[in-house]
């Protein structure tokens, strides 16, 4: 059995899974933070309390995992002492008081709190790993990426941080230590359980999707939209909108995070019944308006524009038409992200998987497949915590590669095959043109997006592989997927 722990913005989740991917136990506990304007902080002690609760719930039937791994939000940092005890609140990934990539947040904490020679920079997962093992352990290159770690060179890049403040870095999947007796008493996780170096939540979701072969991609749609894929080497992007994580087995996981997603739907319709609106939105294809549904100001993928804001071109005929425009606008942005990746030279014609809270909406899943004009796979269970259980299996030596472990442990729910989606071409190009007109979307990417609409054969493969682990019979997303509030449990990365 293998255990995964996922530290999110709103909750901590944990699972224990068998070697063939059956989820034997799961648990969760809520988290709260402090938001005030651009400020967003959480208490590291609250993380540990939530981990204790989620772990005990997961293991309530007496399961004994052999190894575990932990994922967390990308870019969240805090200062701790040499024993791993927090000295400061945690600066969350979307706190706007310091730069989000590089050592900026760590520098901000050091300047604000001082902390002297005791201070050590920890990422969100590092704190929990330290509490589990009873001592500070190395971090992984995935969590360290946004603190300025250069995985190609194997060093932290960027000036300003005192020597000895940053942790030692190892590759994800590296065995780090064991759960201590004290932590076992608090969490119920057996003492001696191997602790394996994890990855960020976006990478964890990708592992849980089974999209681990070169050219395959996973699109995580919840509050926001995150795309991650697999390439043989790091993807070069001079603009910086796409960045690459080093995988546990030596491939690279490029991707980016957009601000569009289910958050914009909740903002526009705070008291809506999503299932009812989905049913009515099917009458508006395409919608009477074109939306760019940013959840909050600023965009970072497929282009960088701090001044970008949501817009709606045209006047919807009804709430259902407005809802349809928002759903379609997210799908258009997803399509533009793939156009961006193609322009950068990434292979994008491999299998495509959808995960995240939005897959609960069968209608939205089918709509996205039709806008993209490619088949998509929907896993049976795609929580980032499962991705960490898969990584734990690899790290403990139960598989030669992470892909091999995922082949056993990731199960497909169904495959969604699109009908004709040409009706969405004109509104897609309208959104592209408006983004370019406002000066947010670079001209070469706009031109490439237009060119790809004329050559849809480059948009993706015609059929995905028949299995990713154990596969159930393919079905139609509109008839088999349960429809709930999209994006209710995911968060940006």
N, C-alpha and C positions, 0 to 999 in steps of 0.2 A: 504494500500500500504506500501511496505517496501523498504528501500534503502540500497545499499551496495556500498562502495568505496574501490577500490583496488589500493594501491600505489606500483608500480612496478619499475623496473630499467629503462625502456625506456618510460614509460607513466603512467599516472593516468587514471583509468577507473571508471565509475560509472554507476549503473543501478537503476531503480525503477521498482518493480515488484508487480503484484497483488497477492492476497492471494492464487490464484490457479496457480501461476507461470508464468503468461503471462508477458513478458517484455514490459512495457509500455513506457519506455524511456531509453536512454543510451547516454553516452557522454565520450569523452576522450580528453586528452591533452598530448603533448610529454614532456619528461624529458631528460635532458642532464647531463652528469657528466664529471669529470676530471679524466682521466687515464694517469698514467705515471709509467711504469714498474709495480710493485706490488701495487702501490697507486691507489685507486679508491674512490673518494669523490663526493658528491653532495651537492648542496645548499638547506638547509631546506626551505628557502624562496621560492625557485622554486617549491617545493612540494605544498606549500599553493597556489601559483598562479595557478598551474595546477589543483588543487582541485576546486578552484573557477570556472575555465573555464569548467571543466568536469561536475560539479554539475549544473551549469546554463544550459548547453546543455541538460542534462538529464531531467531537470524539465521545459523545454521550453514550454511545453503544459499545464502548470499549475498544474501538479500532486502534491499532498501534502502527502508525506510519514508520517506514524505514528512514525516510529523508523528507526534508521540506525546503521550500524556497519562498522568498518574500518579494513582492513587487509593490511599487508605490508611485505616486504622482511624480512626474518629471520636472525637476527644477525646484522642488521644495527643500529648504535647508534650515538648519538650526546650529547653534553652538552648544557643545557639551564639554564636560571636563574629561580628564584622562581615563576615568572609569566609565564613561558613557552616560553620566547623569546630565540632564539638560541644564544649561545655564541661561537660555533665552527661550522665548516663544519661537515657534516655527514660522518662518516666512514662506507663505504658500506660493505655488507655481505662478499664480496670477496676481500676486501683490505688485502694485505698480510703483512702489517707491524706489526700486532699483532695477537695473537691467535684468532681463529674464534669461539671458544666455551668457556663459562665461562666468567669471568669479564675482560679478557685480553684487549679487545678493549676499554672498559671504562677506564681501568687503563692507557692505552696508551694516551688517550685524556687528562686525568687529568694531566699526567706528562708533556705532550707537551704544554698544554695551561694554566696550573695553575688554573685559574678561581676562586680560593679562596673558601670561604664558600658559595658563591652563587650557585655553580655548582650543577646541578641535571642531572642524567643520564636519557635520554629519548630514547625510541625506535622510529622507524620511524612513526608508527601509533600513538604513544603517542603525538607527536608534533601536528598532525592534530586534534586529539581529543581535545587537550588543546585549539587550536585555535577555534574550533567549540563551545566549552563551555565557552571560555573566562577565563579559569583558569586551573591549573594543576589538572588532575584526576588520579586515580589509573591506573596502567597498567594491562594487563591480563597475566595469567600464560603461555600462549602459546608464546607470544612475549618475555617474560622474560626468557624462557628456556635457550636460548643460552647466556644469560648474567649470567648464573649460578644458576637459580632458580630451586630448588628441589620441584617439585609439590607434591610428596608423603609426604614430611616432612613439606611443606609449608614455607620454608625459602630459602634465598639465601645462597648457599654454595660456599666457596672459600674465601681466605684471600685477604686483600689489599685495599679494598674500604672503604673510611671513612664513618662513621655512618651518616645517613641522606641523602646520595647521591642517593641511589636507591629508586625507587618509591614503594608505597604500591601495593600489588598484589591481584587481585581478579580472580575468575573463569570466563572464557569466557561466554558471554551471560548475565552477570550481568549489570543491568541498572546503568549507571555512572552519568548522568546528562542530561542537555537539551541544544539544540542549542541556543546561545545567540542572542539578537537582532542585535548586531554588525556583527556577523558571518552570520546571515540571510541576511542582506543587501549586504554582499559581495558575498555570494554563491547562493542565491535564495532558500536555504533550509528554510522552515518555522521555525520561532522562536518557541521554545518549543518542537521541535521534540526530542524524547528520543534518547540519545546516549548510545548504548549498547557496552560492552567490546567485542572486536573482537578476531581474531586469526591470525596466520601467513598466508601468501598467499598459502602455500602448504596445510594447513588445510582447508582454504577457498575453494580451488579447490576440496578437498575431499567432503566437504559438498555439493558443487554444483553438484557433480557427483551422489549424492544419496547413496553412499557407506557408510552406517552408522550402519550396523548390524554386530555383532561379526562374524569374519571370512571373511568379504568382504574387497576388496582392490580396490584402485584407482591408476592407473598408469598415471602420467602426463608427457607427452613427448613433449618437445619443444626444446629450446636450449640445455637443459640437461634433465635428466630422474629423476623423483621423484616418489617413491612408498610409499603410506600410506594406512594403514588398520585399522581395529578395533579389539581390544582384550578386554577381561573382566578386565584384570589387566595390569600393565606396563610390557613390555617385557624386560627381563634381557639379556644384551649383554655385556660381559666383555671386548670385543674389542672396544666398543663404536661406532661402525659404525651405529647401529640402536638406535634411541632415541625415547622416548614416550611423546607425548603431552597429557595433561588431557583434555578430551572433556567437553563441557558445561554440559552434563547430566551424568557425572561420569564414562563413559567408557574411554578407553585409545586409543590413535591414534599413534601406532608405525610406524616408517618408516625411510627412508634414501634417500639421494640424490647422484646420480652418476654424473660423468662428461661427460658421453657419451651422444650423442643426435644430434639434428639438427645442432648444431654449427659446428660439424665436417664435415657435408655435405657442409655447406657454405664455410668452410675453403678450402676444397678440390676442390669445384666447385663454385667459387664466382660469376660467370656470367651464371650459368646453368638455364635451364628451367626445373624445377622439374617434371612437368607433363609429359614432353616428355621423360625424363630419366626414370620415373616410368614405362611408357609404354614399354620401351626397356628392363628395368631390369627384367621384367617378364620372359624373355627368359633365365635367368641365375639363376636357382633355383636347386641346390645351386650355388653360385658364384664360379668363378675359383680361388678366393683368400679368405682368412679368415681375417677379419679386427677386430681390437679393436679400435673403433672410439672415442677416448678421444678428447674433444674440446680443452683442454689445459693440461699441465702437472699436475700430481697429481690425485689420486683417493681416494674417501672417502666412497663409497658403491658400491658393496657388500663387499669390503675389504678396508683397509686403506693402502695406499702406496704413500707417497708424491713424490717418484721418478718415479712413473708410467708414461709412455708415450704411445701415440697411436702407433699401429704397423699394418703392412699389411703383411701377410704370403702368398707368391706366387705372381705371376705377372698377373694382370687382362688382359683379351684379348682385352678390349675396355673400353671406358668411361662408357658405360652402365653396363659392368661387374663390374667395380670399384664401380659405384653407388650402384649396387645390393649388393656388399660385405659390403658397409657401412650400408645400410638399415638392412641387416641381422645381422651385428655385434651389432647394437643397440638392436635388438630383442634377440640376444644371451645373452647380458648383462642383459636384463630385465629378462630372464629366470634364469640366475644365481642369480639375486637378490631374486627371489621367492624361489630358492633352499636354499639360505642363511636364509631367514625367516623361512622356514620349519625346517632347522637344529636347529634354536633357539627355536623351539617349538611353533611358532605362527600358528594358524589355517589359512591355505591359500586356503582352498577348497571351500570358499564361492564365491559369485558373484564377477566378475572382470569387472571394468569399465575403459575405455580409455578416457582421456581428454587431452587437450593441443593442440598446433598448429598442431602437426603431424596428428591428426585425419582428417584434411582436405584432406590428401592423402588417398583415398580409398584403393589403392594398398598396401601402407605401413601398414594400419590398418589390412587388411586381412593377410598379411605376418606375422605380429606379432602374430595374433591369431593362425596361423598355427605353428609357431615356439614354442609357448607356449602350443599348443594342448588343447585349452579350449575355450569355447564361451566367447565373451566379449560384453559388453553393451556400446553404444555410446550415451551420452545424447544429447538432442537437443540444449541446451545452457549450457555451463559448465564454464563460466568465474568465477574467484574467487569473483568478485563483486556480482554475484548472490548468491554465498555461504554466503556472508555477509548479503545479504537481508534475506536469510533463517534464519540466526542466529539472526538477528534483530527481526524477527517475533517471534522466540522462546523467546528472552529476554524480549519482550513486553508482554508476557503472552498469545500469540495467539496459542500456542501448548504446550503440556505437555513435549515433548522431542524434541530435534533437529531432530531426525529421523522422528517424526510425522510431523514436519513442512516441511521437505524435501519430505515426501510422497505426500504432496499436491502440492509442488512447483517445483519439479524436473521432467522434462519430457524426456522420451527416444526418440531418433531419430530412432535407429534400433539396432538389435542384430546381431553380426557377428559370424557365426558358422564355425569352421575350416574344411577343407578337411584333408586328410592324410598328416602329416608333418614329417614322418619318414626320408625323404630325408635330413632334416636339422640336424639330430642327429650327424652324423660324423663331420661336420664342427663345431658344438657346442662343442663337446668334444675336438676337436683340439684347439679351443680357450681356453678352460679350462686348457688343458695341457700346453699350452704356458704360460699362466698367472702363473701357478704353477712353471714351469721351471724357469721363471724369478725371482721367489722368492716373488712375490706380493700376490698371492692367497694362503691362508693357506691350508695345506694338508688335514685337516678334511673336509673343505668345498669342496675342489676338489673331494674328495672321495664320499661325499654325493651327489654332482651333478652327478657323474657317476652312483651311485646307483639308483638315481631317473629316469635316462633314461631307466633303466631296469624295473622300476615299474611305468609306466606313469599314472596309475590309481590314484596316489597321487597328480597329477599335478593340479587337480581342479575339480569342479563339472561338471556335464554333461549338465545341462541347467540352465541358470539364471532365476530369478523370472520374471514373465510376465510384471511387471510394477515397475516403481519407479516414483511415481506421475502419471501424465497422459502419456500414452504410445501410440506412433504411431506404425503401423504395422512394424514388423521386416523386414529388407532388407539386401541385400548383400553389404558389404562395397565397393567392387570394382565397383558396378554399381550405387550406390546412393550417395556416399560421394564425395564432390567437392574436386578436387585436386589443392592445392596451395602449396606455399613454406613451407615445414615443419619447425615448430619451430620458425616462424618469430615473434611471439608475446609473447612467454613464456620466463622464465628466471629461473636460478637456485635458490634453496631455502636453 
